[in-house]
Amino acid sequence: VYESTPSFPPNMNPANTQGINQYDNKCNSCTLENNIVYANHWWGIGMVRGIENSEIRGNTVYGCISGNGEARIMVQLEGQNTYIWNNIAGAFVDESGQANLNNNKDISTCSGSDGTTYFVNVNDQDFHLKPTAPAVDAGSTNHAPSDDFEGDIRACGSIVDIGADEVC
């Protein structure tokens, strides 16, 4: 689990930390897959300067962003030829209007009700999917990682699972 609030040196403000983000240059031919991000500020995965010819796939982003709502996956400036597929997050934002968003699960990460429906134990940051979760056997083989965050082969069931975990 990548937690966006690890230990910080005294001169760093943990209120300004975020998940996996790209700020400086456009991301070209990038693949972000099988990440579990527990975020508490702004977003879980953010491509601020743009992304092209890339894939964001098989990720799980969870958390309630104080004052900003659900933990999300976001593409801000450009998203040409970019696929955002088979992810679980509180929201999916494509400000560029160019990314291909498909087969994602938009869940409520603030109320906690979806967390208990989908995951083994969010309070202990156990984001393995429950066998009865709506994301099990609900993915698409298009733009799906070949394995999950633990190395389990996708698909263990009849269809790949959505998110970072594959239930086997």
VEXZA-845492 format. One record per atom (N, C-alpha, C): residue in three letters; atom name; z, y, x. Coordinates in steps of 0.05 Angstrom, whole numbers, plus 5000, padded with zeros to 4 digits. Layout:
N
[r 'ALA','CA',[Z,Y,X]]
...
END
This chain:
168
[r 'VAL','N',[5000,4977,5017]]
[r 'VAL','CA',[5000,5000,5000]]
[r 'VAL','C',[5000,5024,5018]]
[r 'TYR','N',[4980,5042,5014]]
[r 'TYR','CA',[4980,5068,5027]]
[r 'TYR','C',[4996,5086,5009]]
[r 'GLU','N',[5019,5095,5018]]
[r 'GLU','CA',[5036,5113,5002]]
[r 'GLU','C',[5032,5141,5013]]
[r 'SER','N',[5028,5160,4996]]
[r 'SER','CA',[5022,5187,5005]]
[r 'SER','C',[5047,5203,5011]]
[r 'THR','N',[5070,5190,5011]]
[r 'THR','CA',[5094,5204,5020]]
[r 'THR','C',[5110,5188,5040]]
[r 'PRO','N',[5099,5183,5064]]
[r 'PRO','CA',[5114,5170,5085]]
[r 'PRO','C',[5134,5189,5098]]
[r 'SER','N',[5146,5180,5119]]
[r 'SER','CA',[5165,5198,5134]]
[r 'SER','C',[5149,5220,5148]]
[r 'PHE','N',[5160,5244,5148]]
[r 'PHE','CA',[5146,5267,5160]]
[r 'PHE','C',[5163,5280,5181]]
[r 'PRO','N',[5150,5292,5201]]
[r 'PRO','CA',[5164,5308,5221]]
[r 'PRO','C',[5176,5333,5206]]
[r 'PRO','N',[5197,5345,5218]]
[r 'PRO','CA',[5210,5367,5204]]
[r 'PRO','C',[5193,5391,5197]]
[r 'ASN','N',[5170,5395,5211]]
[r 'ASN','CA',[5153,5418,5206]]
[r 'ASN','C',[5131,5413,5185]]
[r 'MET','N',[5131,5389,5174]]
[r 'MET','CA',[5110,5382,5154]]
[r 'MET','C',[5122,5380,5126]]
[r 'ASN','N',[5108,5391,5107]]
[r 'ASN','CA',[5117,5391,5079]]
[r 'ASN','C',[5106,5367,5064]]
[r 'PRO','N',[5123,5347,5057]]
[r 'PRO','CA',[5113,5324,5043]]
[r 'PRO','C',[5102,5330,5015]]
[r 'ALA','N',[5108,5353,5004]]
[r 'ALA','CA',[5097,5360,4978]]
[r 'ALA','C',[5067,5365,4979]]
[r 'ASN','N',[5056,5368,5003]]
[r 'ASN','CA',[5027,5373,5006]]
[r 'ASN','C',[5012,5349,5015]]
[r 'THR','N',[5024,5326,5015]]
[r 'THR','CA',[5009,5302,5024]]
[r 'THR','C',[4992,5291,5002]]
[r 'GLN','N',[4971,5276,5010]]
[r 'GLN','CA',[4953,5265,4990]]
[r 'GLN','C',[4946,5237,5000]]
[r 'GLY','N',[4929,5223,4985]]
[r 'GLY','CA',[4921,5196,4992]]
[r 'GLY','C',[4900,5196,5013]]
[r 'ILE','N',[4877,5184,5007]]
[r 'ILE','CA',[4855,5182,5026]]
[r 'ILE','C',[4836,5205,5019]]
[r 'ASN','N',[4832,5223,5037]]
[r 'ASN','CA',[4816,5247,5032]]
[r 'ASN','C',[4798,5254,5056]]
[r 'GLN','N',[4776,5266,5050]]
[r 'GLN','CA',[4757,5275,5070]]
[r 'GLN','C',[4752,5305,5065]]
[r 'TYR','N',[4758,5321,5085]]
[r 'TYR','CA',[4756,5350,5081]]
[r 'TYR','C',[4735,5364,5099]]
[r 'ASP','N',[4731,5354,5123]]
[r 'ASP','CA',[4716,5370,5142]]
[r 'ASP','C',[4686,5367,5140]]
[r 'ASN','N',[4675,5344,5138]]
[r 'ASN','CA',[4646,5340,5138]]
[r 'ASN','C',[4639,5322,5115]]
[r 'LYS','N',[4613,5323,5107]]
[r 'LYS','CA',[4603,5305,5087]]
[r 'LYS','C',[4605,5276,5098]]
[r 'CYS','N',[4612,5258,5081]]
[r 'CYS','CA',[4614,5230,5087]]
[r 'CYS','C',[4587,5217,5081]]
[r 'ASN','N',[4573,5207,5101]]
[r 'ASN','CA',[4547,5195,5097]]
[r 'ASN','C',[4548,5165,5105]]
[r 'SER','N',[4539,5148,5087]]
[r 'SER','CA',[4539,5119,5091]]
[r 'SER','C',[4567,5108,5096]]
[r 'CYS','N',[4586,5117,5079]]
[r 'CYS','CA',[4614,5109,5081]]
[r 'CYS','C',[4620,5088,5059]]
[r 'THR','N',[4638,5070,5065]]
[r 'THR','CA',[4648,5051,5046]]
[r 'THR','C',[4678,5052,5045]]
[r 'LEU','N',[4690,5059,5022]]
[r 'LEU','CA',[4719,5058,5018]]
[r 'LEU','C',[4724,5036,4999]]
[r 'GLU','N',[4737,5014,5008]]
[r 'GLU','CA',[4741,4991,4990]]
[r 'GLU','C',[4768,4978,4995]]
[r 'ASN','N',[4778,4966,4974]]
[r 'ASN','CA',[4802,4950,4974]]
[r 'ASN','C',[4827,4965,4984]]
[r 'ASN','N',[4829,4991,4977]]
[r 'ASN','CA',[4853,5006,4983]]
[r 'ASN','C',[4871,5008,4959]]
[r 'ILE','N',[4897,5007,4965]]
[r 'ILE','CA',[4917,5012,4944]]
[r 'ILE','C',[4931,5038,4952]]
[r 'VAL','N',[4928,5058,4935]]
[r 'VAL','CA',[4939,5085,4941]]
[r 'VAL','C',[4959,5092,4920]]
[r 'TYR','N',[4983,5097,4929]]
[r 'TYR','CA',[5005,5107,4911]]
[r 'TYR','C',[5008,5136,4917]]
[r 'ALA','N',[4997,5153,4900]]
[r 'ALA','CA',[4995,5182,4905]]
[r 'ALA','C',[5014,5198,4888]]
[r 'ASN','N',[5023,5221,4899]]
[r 'ASN','CA',[5040,5239,4883]]
[r 'ASN','C',[5031,5268,4886]]
[r 'HIS','N',[5008,5274,4896]]
[r 'HIS','CA',[4999,5301,4899]]
[r 'HIS','C',[4969,5303,4898]]
[r 'TRP','N',[4958,5316,4879]]
[r 'TRP','CA',[4929,5322,4875]]
[r 'TRP','C',[4913,5297,4868]]
[r 'TRP','N',[4906,5280,4887]]
[r 'TRP','CA',[4889,5258,4880]]
[r 'TRP','C',[4896,5234,4899]]
[r 'GLY','N',[4885,5212,4893]]
[r 'GLY','CA',[4889,5188,4909]]
[r 'GLY','C',[4867,5185,4929]]
[r 'ILE','N',[4842,5187,4920]]
[r 'ILE','CA',[4819,5186,4938]]
[r 'ILE','C',[4802,5211,4931]]
[r 'GLY','N',[4797,5228,4951]]
[r 'GLY','CA',[4782,5252,4947]]
[r 'GLY','C',[4761,5257,4968]]
[r 'MET','N',[4737,5261,4959]]
[r 'MET','CA',[4715,5269,4977]]
[r 'MET','C',[4709,5298,4972]]
[r 'VAL','N',[4722,5316,4987]]
[r 'VAL','CA',[4721,5344,4981]]
[r 'VAL','C',[4695,5357,4991]]
[r 'ARG','N',[4685,5350,5014]]
[r 'ARG','CA',[4661,5363,5025]]
[r 'ARG','C',[4636,5348,5018]]
[r 'GLY','N',[4638,5328,5002]]
[r 'GLY','CA',[4614,5313,4993]]
[r 'GLY','C',[4612,5286,5005]]
[r 'ILE','N',[4596,5270,4992]]
[r 'ILE','CA',[4592,5242,5000]]
[r 'ILE','C',[4564,5234,4991]]
[r 'GLU','N',[4549,5219,5008]]
[r 'GLU','CA',[4523,5210,5000]]
[r 'GLU','C',[4517,5183,5013]]
[r 'ASN','N',[4500,5168,4999]]
[r 'ASN','CA',[4492,5141,5009]]
[r 'ASN','C',[4517,5124,5014]]
[r 'SER','N',[4536,5125,4996]]
[r 'SER','CA',[4562,5113,5002]]
[r 'SER','C',[4572,5098,4977]]
[r 'GLU','N',[4594,5083,4981]]
[r 'GLU','CA',[4607,5068,4960]]
[r 'GLU','C',[4637,5071,4961]]
[r 'ILE','N',[4649,5076,4937]]
[r 'ILE','CA',[4678,5075,4934]]
[r 'ILE','C',[4682,5053,4913]]
[r 'ARG','N',[4693,5030,4923]]
[r 'ARG','CA',[4693,5006,4906]]
[r 'ARG','C',[4718,4989,4910]]
[r 'GLY','N',[4727,4977,4888]]
[r 'GLY','CA',[4749,4959,4890]]
[r 'GLY','C',[4775,4971,4899]]
[r 'ASN','N',[4781,4995,4891]]
[r 'ASN','CA',[4806,5009,4899]]
[r 'ASN','C',[4825,5011,4875]]
[r 'THR','N',[4851,5012,4881]]
[r 'THR','CA',[4871,5017,4861]]
[r 'THR','C',[4886,5043,4869]]
[r 'VAL','N',[4885,5062,4851]]
[r 'VAL','CA',[4899,5088,4855]]
[r 'VAL','C',[4919,5092,4833]]
[r 'TYR','N',[4944,5095,4840]]
[r 'TYR','CA',[4965,5097,4820]]
[r 'TYR','C',[4985,5120,4827]]
[r 'GLY','N',[4995,5133,4807]]
[r 'GLY','CA',[5015,5154,4811]]
[r 'GLY','C',[5012,5176,4792]]
[r 'CYS','N',[5033,5192,4789]]
[r 'CYS','CA',[5033,5215,4772]]
[r 'CYS','C',[5036,5240,4789]]
[r 'ILE','N',[5016,5257,4788]]
[r 'ILE','CA',[5015,5280,4805]]
[r 'ILE','C',[5030,5303,4791]]
[r 'SER','N',[5052,5311,4803]]
[r 'SER','CA',[5069,5332,4791]]
[r 'SER','C',[5052,5357,4784]]
[r 'GLY','N',[5051,5364,4759]]
[r 'GLY','CA',[5036,5387,4750]]
[r 'GLY','C',[5006,5384,4748]]
[r 'ASN','N',[4996,5362,4758]]
[r 'ASN','CA',[4967,5358,4759]]
[r 'ASN','C',[4957,5333,4745]]
[r 'GLY','N',[4975,5317,4733]]
[r 'GLY','CA',[4966,5294,4717]]
[r 'GLY','C',[4963,5269,4733]]
[r 'GLU','N',[4944,5253,4725]]
[r 'GLU','CA',[4940,5226,4735]]
[r 'GLU','C',[4929,5226,4763]]
[r 'ALA','N',[4937,5205,4779]]
[r 'ALA','CA',[4925,5201,4805]]
[r 'ALA','C',[4896,5193,4801]]
[r 'ARG','N',[4878,5205,4817]]
[r 'ARG','CA',[4849,5202,4811]]
[r 'ARG','C',[4832,5197,4835]]
[r 'ILE','N',[4807,5189,4830]]
[r 'ILE','CA',[4786,5187,4850]]
[r 'ILE','C',[4767,5210,4844]]
[r 'MET','N',[4761,5227,4864]]
[r 'MET','CA',[4746,5251,4859]]
[r 'MET','C',[4724,5255,4880]]
[r 'VAL','N',[4701,5263,4871]]
[r 'VAL','CA',[4679,5273,4888]]
[r 'VAL','C',[4675,5302,4880]]
[r 'GLN','N',[4677,5320,4900]]
[r 'GLN','CA',[4677,5348,4894]]
[r 'GLN','C',[4650,5362,4896]]
[r 'LEU','N',[4638,5363,4920]]
[r 'LEU','CA',[4614,5379,4924]]
[r 'LEU','C',[4588,5364,4919]]
[r 'GLU','N',[4583,5342,4932]]
[r 'GLU','CA',[4558,5327,4930]]
[r 'GLU','C',[4564,5298,4927]]
[r 'GLY','N',[4548,5284,4912]]
[r 'GLY','CA',[4552,5255,4909]]
[r 'GLY','C',[4526,5239,4908]]
[r 'GLN','N',[4505,5248,4922]]
[r 'GLN','CA',[4479,5235,4920]]
[r 'GLN','C',[4481,5206,4929]]
[r 'ASN','N',[4468,5189,4913]]
[r 'ASN','CA',[4466,5161,4920]]
[r 'ASN','C',[4493,5148,4927]]
[r 'THR','N',[4513,5156,4912]]
[r 'THR','CA',[4540,5145,4916]]
[r 'THR','C',[4549,5130,4892]]
[r 'TYR','N',[4560,5106,4896]]
[r 'TYR','CA',[4569,5089,4875]]
[r 'TYR','C',[4599,5087,4875]]
[r 'ILE','N',[4611,5093,4852]]
[r 'ILE','CA',[4640,5091,4848]]
[r 'ILE','C',[4644,5070,4826]]
[r 'TRP','N',[4649,5045,4835]]
[r 'TRP','CA',[4649,5022,4817]]
[r 'TRP','C',[4673,5005,4822]]
[r 'ASN','N',[4682,4992,4800]]
[r 'ASN','CA',[4703,4971,4801]]
[r 'ASN','C',[4730,4982,4812]]
[r 'ASN','N',[4737,5006,4805]]
[r 'ASN','CA',[4762,5018,4814]]
[r 'ASN','C',[4781,5021,4791]]
[r 'ILE','N',[4807,5022,4797]]
[r 'ILE','CA',[4828,5029,4777]]
[r 'ILE','C',[4840,5055,4786]]
[r 'ALA','N',[4842,5074,4768]]
[r 'ALA','CA',[4855,5100,4774]]
[r 'ALA','C',[4862,5114,4748]]
[r 'GLY','N',[4878,5135,4751]]
[r 'GLY','CA',[4886,5150,4727]]
[r 'GLY','C',[4863,5168,4717]]
[r 'ALA','N',[4844,5174,4734]]
[r 'ALA','CA',[4821,5191,4725]]
[r 'ALA','C',[4799,5188,4746]]
[r 'PHE','N',[4775,5193,4737]]
[r 'PHE','CA',[4752,5193,4755]]
[r 'PHE','C',[4738,5220,4751]]
[r 'VAL','N',[4735,5235,4772]]
[r 'VAL','CA',[4724,5262,4770]]
[r 'VAL','C',[4700,5265,4789]]
[r 'ASP','N',[4677,5271,4778]]
[r 'ASP','CA',[4653,5276,4793]]
[r 'ASP','C',[4645,5305,4788]]
[r 'GLU','N',[4656,5323,4804]]
[r 'GLU','CA',[4648,5352,4800]]
[r 'GLU','C',[4620,5357,4809]]
[r 'SER','N',[4608,5339,4825]]
[r 'SER','CA',[4581,5343,4834]]
[r 'SER','C',[4561,5336,4812]]
[r 'GLY','N',[4568,5318,4794]]
[r 'GLY','CA',[4550,5309,4773]]
[r 'GLY','C',[4528,5291,4784]]
[r 'GLN','N',[4532,5281,4809]]
[r 'GLN','CA',[4511,5265,4821]]
[r 'GLN','C',[4519,5236,4827]]
[r 'ALA','N',[4544,5230,4827]]
[r 'ALA','CA',[4553,5203,4834]]
[r 'ALA','C',[4548,5184,4810]]
[r 'ASN','N',[4546,5158,4817]]
[r 'ASN','CA',[4542,5137,4797]]
[r 'ASN','C',[4569,5124,4792]]
[r 'LEU','N',[4582,5131,4770]]
[r 'LEU','CA',[4608,5119,4763]]
[r 'LEU','C',[4603,5098,4742]]
[r 'ASN','N',[4613,5073,4748]]
[r 'ASN','CA',[4608,5051,4730]]
[r 'ASN','C',[4630,5030,4734]]
[r 'ASN','N',[4637,5018,4712]]
[r 'ASN','CA',[4655,4994,4713]]
[r 'ASN','C',[4682,5000,4725]]
[r 'ASN','N',[4693,5023,4720]]
[r 'ASN','CA',[4720,5031,4729]]
[r 'ASN','C',[4739,5029,4706]]
[r 'LYS','N',[4765,5026,4712]]
[r 'LYS','CA',[4786,5026,4692]]
[r 'LYS','C',[4802,5051,4695]]
[r 'ASP','N',[4801,5068,4674]]
[r 'ASP','CA',[4816,5093,4673]]
[r 'ASP','C',[4842,5087,4659]]
[r 'ILE','N',[4864,5087,4674]]
[r 'ILE','CA',[4890,5079,4662]]
[r 'ILE','C',[4910,5102,4663]]
[r 'SER','N',[4930,5101,4646]]
[r 'SER','CA',[4951,5121,4647]]
[r 'SER','C',[4971,5115,4669]]
[r 'THR','N',[4971,5131,4690]]
[r 'THR','CA',[4989,5126,4712]]
[r 'THR','C',[5014,5144,4710]]
[r 'CYS','N',[5016,5161,4690]]
[r 'CYS','CA',[5040,5178,4687]]
[r 'CYS','C',[5060,5166,4667]]
[r 'SER','N',[5050,5154,4646]]
[r 'SER','CA',[5069,5143,4626]]
[r 'SER','C',[5082,5118,4635]]
[r 'GLY','N',[5070,5103,4653]]
[r 'GLY','CA',[5081,5077,4662]]
[r 'GLY','C',[5073,5054,4644]]
[r 'SER','N',[5064,5059,4620]]
[r 'SER','CA',[5057,5036,4602]]
[r 'SER','C',[5034,5020,4613]]
[r 'ASP','N',[5013,5033,4623]]
[r 'ASP','CA',[4990,5018,4635]]
[r 'ASP','C',[4999,5004,4660]]
[r 'GLY','N',[5017,5016,4675]]
[r 'GLY','CA',[5027,5003,4700]]
[r 'GLY','C',[5039,4976,4694]]
[r 'THR','N',[5055,4975,4673]]
[r 'THR','CA',[5068,4949,4666]]
[r 'THR','C',[5048,4929,4654]]
[r 'THR','N',[5026,4940,4642]]
[r 'THR','CA',[5005,4923,4631]]
[r 'THR','C',[4988,4910,4653]]
[r 'TYR','N',[4982,4926,4673]]
[r 'TYR','CA',[4963,4918,4694]]
[r 'TYR','C',[4976,4904,4718]]
[r 'PHE','N',[4999,4914,4728]]
[r 'PHE','CA',[5009,4906,4754]]
[r 'PHE','C',[5036,4891,4752]]
[r 'VAL','N',[5041,4874,4773]]
[r 'VAL','CA',[5064,4858,4774]]
[r 'VAL','C',[5090,4874,4772]]
[r 'ASN','N',[5092,4895,4789]]
[r 'ASN','CA',[5117,4912,4789]]
[r 'ASN','C',[5112,4938,4803]]
[r 'VAL','N',[5104,4959,4787]]
[r 'VAL','CA',[5098,4985,4799]]
[r 'VAL','C',[5123,4997,4812]]
[r 'ASN','N',[5147,4992,4801]]
[r 'ASN','CA',[5171,5004,4812]]
[r 'ASN','C',[5176,4994,4841]]
[r 'ASP','N',[5168,4970,4847]]
[r 'ASP','CA',[5171,4959,4874]]
[r 'ASP','C',[5144,4961,4889]]
[r 'GLN','N',[5125,4976,4879]]
[r 'GLN','CA',[5099,4980,4890]]
[r 'GLN','C',[5084,4953,4895]]
[r 'ASP','N',[5087,4935,4876]]
[r 'ASP','CA',[5072,4910,4877]]
[r 'ASP','C',[5048,4913,4858]]
[r 'PHE','N',[5026,4920,4869]]
[r 'PHE','CA',[5002,4926,4853]]
[r 'PHE','C',[4983,4903,4851]]
[r 'HIS','N',[4993,4879,4854]]
[r 'HIS','CA',[4977,4855,4847]]
[r 'HIS','C',[4973,4856,4817]]
[r 'LEU','N',[4949,4848,4809]]
[r 'LEU','CA',[4943,4848,4781]]
[r 'LEU','C',[4958,4825,4767]]
[r 'LYS','N',[4968,4830,4743]]
[r 'LYS','CA',[4978,4808,4727]]
[r 'LYS','C',[4955,4791,4717]]
[r 'PRO','N',[4958,4765,4714]]
[r 'PRO','CA',[4936,4748,4705]]
[r 'PRO','C',[4925,4757,4677]]
[r 'THR','N',[4941,4771,4662]]
[r 'THR','CA',[4933,4780,4635]]
[r 'THR','C',[4923,4809,4635]]
[r 'ALA','N',[4921,4822,4658]]
[r 'ALA','CA',[4912,4850,4659]]
[r 'ALA','C',[4884,4853,4649]]
[r 'PRO','N',[4878,4875,4636]]
[r 'PRO','CA',[4850,4880,4626]]
[r 'PRO','C',[4830,4883,4648]]
[r 'ALA','N',[4838,4886,4673]]
[r 'ALA','CA',[4819,4888,4696]]
[r 'ALA','C',[4811,4861,4706]]
[r 'VAL','N',[4824,4839,4699]]
[r 'VAL','CA',[4817,4812,4708]]
[r 'VAL','C',[4791,4803,4695]]
[r 'ASP','N',[4773,4794,4711]]
[r 'ASP','CA',[4747,4785,4702]]
[r 'ASP','C',[4732,4806,4686]]
[r 'ALA','N',[4736,4831,4694]]
[r 'ALA','CA',[4723,4853,4679]]
[r 'ALA','C',[4705,4870,4697]]
[r 'GLY','N',[4701,4862,4722]]
[r 'GLY','CA',[4685,4877,4741]]
[r 'GLY','C',[4656,4871,4740]]
[r 'SER','N',[4642,4882,4758]]
[r 'SER','CA',[4613,4877,4761]]
[r 'SER','C',[4608,4868,4790]]
[r 'THR','N',[4590,4849,4794]]
[r 'THR','CA',[4584,4841,4821]]
[r 'THR','C',[4567,4862,4835]]
[r 'ASN','N',[4554,4879,4820]]
[r 'ASN','CA',[4540,4902,4832]]
[r 'ASN','C',[4561,4920,4846]]
[r 'HIS','N',[4556,4925,4871]]
[r 'HIS','CA',[4574,4943,4887]]
[r 'HIS','C',[4603,4934,4888]]
[r 'ALA','N',[4607,4908,4887]]
[r 'ALA','CA',[4634,4897,4889]]
[r 'ALA','C',[4639,4887,4918]]
[r 'PRO','N',[4663,4892,4928]]
[r 'PRO','CA',[4669,4880,4954]]
[r 'PRO','C',[4668,4850,4953]]
[r 'SER','N',[4663,4837,4976]]
[r 'SER','CA',[4662,4808,4976]]
[r 'SER','C',[4689,4794,4976]]
[r 'ASP','N',[4710,4810,4982]]
[r 'ASP','CA',[4737,4799,4982]]
[r 'ASP','C',[4756,4822,4973]]
[r 'ASP','N',[4782,4815,4969]]
[r 'ASP','CA',[4801,4836,4961]]
[r 'ASP','C',[4818,4845,4984]]
[r 'PHE','N',[4839,4861,4978]]
[r 'PHE','CA',[4855,4873,5000]]
[r 'PHE','C',[4870,4852,5016]]
[r 'GLU','N',[4873,4828,5006]]
[r 'GLU','CA',[4887,4807,5021]]
[r 'GLU','C',[4867,4787,5033]]
[r 'GLY','N',[4841,4790,5029]]
[r 'GLY','CA',[4821,4772,5039]]
[r 'GLY','C',[4814,4750,5019]]
[r 'ASP','N',[4824,4751,4995]]
[r 'ASP','CA',[4816,4731,4974]]
[r 'ASP','C',[4787,4736,4967]]
[r 'ILE','N',[4771,4715,4965]]
[r 'ILE','CA',[4743,4717,4958]]
[r 'ILE','C',[4740,4727,4930]]
[r 'ARG','N',[4721,4745,4926]]
[r 'ARG','CA',[4713,4753,4899]]
[r 'ARG','C',[4688,4738,4891]]
[r 'ALA','N',[4686,4726,4869]]
[r 'ALA','CA',[4704,4725,4846]]
[r 'ALA','C',[4719,4698,4846]]
[r 'CYS','N',[4745,4699,4841]]
[r 'CYS','CA',[4760,4675,4838]]
[r 'CYS','C',[4757,4663,4810]]
[r 'GLY','N',[4754,4681,4791]]
[r 'GLY','CA',[4750,4673,4763]]
[r 'GLY','C',[4720,4673,4758]]
[r 'SER','N',[4714,4677,4733]]
[r 'SER','CA',[4685,4676,4725]]
[r 'SER','C',[4671,4702,4733]]
[r 'ILE','N',[4685,4724,4735]]
[r 'ILE','CA',[4674,4750,4742]]
[r 'ILE','C',[4693,4764,4761]]
[r 'VAL','N',[4684,4782,4778]]
[r 'VAL','CA',[4702,4797,4796]]
[r 'VAL','C',[4722,4814,4780]]
[r 'ASP','N',[4745,4818,4792]]
[r 'ASP','CA',[4765,4835,4780]]
[r 'ASP','C',[4761,4864,4789]]
[r 'ILE','N',[4770,4882,4773]]
[r 'ILE','CA',[4769,4911,4779]]
[r 'ILE','C',[4794,4918,4795]]
[r 'GLY','N',[4791,4935,4815]]
[r 'GLY','CA',[4814,4944,4831]]
[r 'GLY','C',[4814,4930,4858]]
[r 'ALA','N',[4836,4934,4873]]
[r 'ALA','CA',[4838,4923,4900]]
[r 'ALA','C',[4846,4894,4901]]
[r 'ASP','N',[4856,4883,4879]]
[r 'ASP','CA',[4866,4855,4879]]
[r 'ASP','C',[4848,4837,4863]]
[r 'GLU','N',[4844,4813,4872]]
[r 'GLU','CA',[4829,4792,4858]]
[r 'GLU','C',[4849,4771,4851]]
[r 'VAL','N',[4853,4765,4825]]
[r 'VAL','CA',[4872,4745,4817]]
[r 'VAL','C',[4859,4717,4821]]
[r 'CYS','N',[4873,4701,4837]]
[r 'CYS','CA',[4863,4674,4843]]
[r 'CYS','C',[4882,4653,4833]]
END
